[in-house]
Amino acid sequence: MLVVILSVLFILSKKTHSPVHPVDAPMPDTDRLVTTDLDVRTAFAADASGLYLVPEAVARPTSAAEVVEILKDASSTRTPVTPAGAQTSYVGGSITDRGLVLSLRALDRVLDVDPTARVVRAEPGALLGDVKRAAAAHGLLLAPDPTSEEESSVGGAIVCNSSGARSLKYGATRPHVAALTVALADGRVIEVRRPALEKNTAGPPFVQDPVDWFVGSEGTLGVVLAAELRLLPLPTTVTGLGVPFRTAKDALAFIAAARAARDHGDAGVQPRCLEYLDAKAFRIAREFVGGTWAQDASAYAYVEEEAFDDGAVDLDAWLALAEGHGALGDDIQVFEGEQNLREARRMRHAVPATLNERAVKYRAAGGRKVSTDWAVPYPRLHEALVASDEIAAAHGVEIAATFGHAGNGHPHQHYHARDAEELVRMEHAVEATLRHVVTMGGTVSAEHGIGKVKRQWLAMQLGDTQLAVMRAVKRELDPLGILSPGNVFAP
């Protein structure tokens, strides 16, 4: 294997470059862009997955032109390159111990907002929260909403096809991506845009729209240099409800009923998100806000509905549905106004943030956090969670803290392995859970992608032909296999 230090020296020795369309900028001096300093490398060694991988080098470009030159040089020396944004990946997608991490954090501009066309253009390192605020200043909404939107980058959201609570109404990131500027592994830059045709029979769908090649590609096919994202009208009002329940079964039945009401056109119940916290997760949320609220609850649902123009949210319909499913009516909270809604979301975000922090202390003993993001058809979520708990118990594993997007049939489960032996048992329990989930018509990954953590389970869901097509696309766009080695497929 090529020693990366020699590759870096080769990169630093090159002094002549040729321009690459459409990046129109002076050719950079790559000497200052790539470093093997240990302190810098360790700063890029962790994400939210619980893995810890120290790269052999780090590149920190500040422009698209510099990204292009780094890729050209890396291609010429066959140096592996793993693009990284804000490094909030739950599956190890933005970290590596092979080659260099290509940090895109400095490419963080919101380039422009076009209110007439309802699009925003941004660089890959721009944080989603900043892009949302830029759009909101024009009365527009950027719909994708990962819980960590103040820490997640545009590029990361695109290559992971991120979603969040509002994906119940608006879908994941994919449908909101209008166009991309992408640097391929060899430094060539291409522009891809959604077709505007209503009818097209020129080839199968996956070749008609190359934007979809890169959305969800986890950094394996190209590096996003800029993105054009579609915007929607900003709601006039948003109302949130926090609904505690005595049992998980009641909470999940309420969520399923709310989803069914929306799907059947019930004008009184039109949620844009349906979130769930089990007893462990709700305890963390309650501790975050302080106080003794809803002490009798062992499960919690959080819902939001929005209204436009003169419309209003029908609180009576919501309260009737909640109380009809055994909600603790006296403890139901209503969140109105941006500040109160922000606090409700911070309470929800405190759950994964706290669980991530708790897991760090087990790293020295070979343990770490083990998290899942499987999904099943939403009416079967309670059934799947009961099975998951039974599987954990059979493997001698403590039952996970469970929370997430129950309206989509999509929970997050966090386990904490305290040492290497427990980690093995937990991974076996997760594997057994995923096998069961797939038999229920579910997916091994609904939100976070495959990365390095879940590649061993991808074949549970995809057949040999599907996997072969994925590998063929990888070979075509990255024939040397230098982009994000270890993501999705074994290196």
C-alpha positions, 0 to 999 in steps of 0.5 A: 500500500502506498504510504500516505506521507509520501503521497502528501510530499508528492502533493506538496512538490507539485507546482503547476496546475491547469484550470478546471471548468467551471471553477474559475479562480487562481490555482492554489498553492497546496503547500498550506492545505495538507498537513500531517500534524498529529494535533490536527489529525486527531481533531478530525478523528471522531464524529457522532458514531462512537468510532475513533479513526485518526487520518494520515493527513488532513486537507483544509481547502478554503475554495472550490478551486483548492478542492479540485487541486487536492483531488487532482493530486490525490488521484495522481498518487492514488491517495484515499480522500474522505470528504467531511463537513461538520462531522456529525455522522452516526455511521463513521462516514466522515472519518477515516484512518486511510489517506486524508480527510478533506474538510469542507468546513471553510466552504461555508457561504450561503451564496444567494437566495432567489425569492422568485425562483424559490431557491437558495444556493450554498457551499457544502460547509454552510450549516443548515441552520444558517441556510434556514435563517437566510431563507426565512428572511425572505419568507421561505422555508428550507424543509430538511431539518435534521435534529442537529441542524445547527451542527449539520452542513449542507454537503453532509445533509445531501450526501447522507440524504438527511431527514428529521422530524418534518420529513413526515410532511416534506420528505428527506433532503433528496426532493429539495435538491435542485442542482449540484456542482460536484468534483469527481475523484479525478478533479473534473467538475460537473454540473447536474440539475433536475430535469424539468420534463413531465415525460421522458423515456430516454433510459431508466430513471436512474440515468435520467436524473444524475442529481440522485447519483450523489444524494445519499452517496455518502461521499463515495462518488464525488465531492459537493462544491455547491448546492441549489436547494428548493424553498417553500413558503414559510408557515404563518404559524406553527403549534407544537404539543407535548403529550405524555402517556402512561405506556409506550403502547398508548403513545405509539397508538396515538401517533399511528392514529394521527398519521392515519388521520392525516393520510385520510384527509382529516382536516382537524389533524394535519401533523408535520411531525410525529415524534416519540420518546420512550421512558429512558429518553423522556427522563433525559428530556425532562431532566434537561428542562428541570422540574417535576412535570409528567412524573407518571408518564413513561412515554411521550409524543411531540407533534407539530402542525403548521398553518398558512395565511388565516388558517389555524391549528385545531387544538380541540381535535388534537386534544380529543385524539390524545385523550382518546388514546389515554394521554395524561391530559393535565400534563399536555403542553402547548408550544406557540411562538418561535421561542417556545418551539425552539425550547421544545426542539432543544428538549428533543435534541438533548436526548441524542446529545446526552446519550452521545456524551455518556458513551464517550467514557467507555471508549478506553475499555473498548466500548462505545455507543451503538445506535440504529435508525431502522424503520418499518411501516408505521402501523407496525412500529410498536410490534417491532419495538417489542421484538427489539426489546425481546432480542436485546434481553435474549442477548443479555443486553440492556434495553436501548433508549428509544426515540425518534420519528415514529410517524414514519415508523422510524425510531432511533435506538441507543445502546451503550457498550461498556467494554469490548465484550459487551460491544460484540453482544450488542452488535449481535443483538442489533443484527438480529433486530435488523433481520427481523425488521427486514422481514417486516418490510423495513430498512436497515437504515432510514436516515443516517446512511450505511457508512462504515458501521452498517456496511456489514448489514447492507446485504440483508436488504439489497440483493446481489444485482442491486449491490452490483449496480452500486459497485458499477456506478462507483467504478465509473465515477471513481475508478481508482476507488479513492473516495471515502474508502470503507463507506458502504462497501469494505475497502 
